Amino acid sequence: MKEARRYRVHGRVQGVGYRVFAATCARALGLAGWVANRPDGTVEAYAEGPPDRLAEFEFDLSRGPRFARVERVESTPVEPEGMDTFEIRH
């Protein structure tokens, strides 16, 4: 069963390789979706896949790459868009 979630990641998450980290984690988990920087300094991500893999992805997002400092991750269930790949949006 496929579910989808939208994430907003707060903290020092821009300029530290966070989008590449998130995309690498999502692809390793077989998730589809996207990740993008937002003007307010947060990172937004959308992912769809099995619920257990989405939970793993959320854990990865809360950890972040080496130089990130994640303060919190907001997660919201949304309708799946039917994406096939995971991309970094600019």
N, C-alpha and C positions, 0 to 999 in steps of 0.2 A: 504494500500500500504506500502510495506516494503522498507526502505532505509537503508543505512549504512554510518557510518562516522568513521574516525580515528582521534584520539585526541592526542596531545602532550602537557603535562602540565609542565610548568616551575615554579620554585620557590623552597621553602623549602617543598618538597613533598615526600621525602624518609625518613624513620625512624620515621614517625608520624602517621602511621596507614592509610595512604592514599589509598592503594590498597583495604583494607577491606572496607573503607568508600565508594569507587567507586563501588565495587561489591555489597554492600548493597543497594546503590541507584539504580543501574541498575536493580537488581532483583526486587526491589519494583515497578519499572516502567514496568516490564515485558520485559526487553530488553535481548538480547543474545549477547555474545561477550567475551571479555577478558580484563584484565588490567595487566601491568607488569612494573617493574622498568627497567630503561635503564642505561647503564654504565656512561652516561654523567650527571646523577643526575636528569633527567626528569622522568616522568611517561608517558607511552604510553597506550592508551586504544583504543579498537575497539568495536563498538556497532552497532547493527542492530535492527530495529523496526519501528514503525510509526513515521513520521517526528515530530509530536508534542511532543512525548516522548523523542526523541533524543534532542530536544531543552531543555526540562526539565533537561535531563542528563547533557548537556553542562553547564547549570546554576549550577547544583550541583557540577560539576567538578571545576568551577570557585570559588566556595565557599570553598570547601575542608573541612576536619575535623578540629577540634578545634585547634590543634597545628601546622597545616600547614600554609604556607604563599604562596598563589598562586599569581604569578606575571602575568602570562598570559596563555591562553589556545588556541592552534592552532587547527583548525578543518578543515578536508579535506573530501569531499565526496568520497566514494569508492564503489565498487561493493559488494553487499551482498554475504557472504560466505555460508549462509544457516545454521548457528549455531542454536542450540536449548537451550543452557544454557549459563550462564555467569560465567567465571572462573578467578581465580587469577593465573597468570603464574609466575614462579620463574626463 
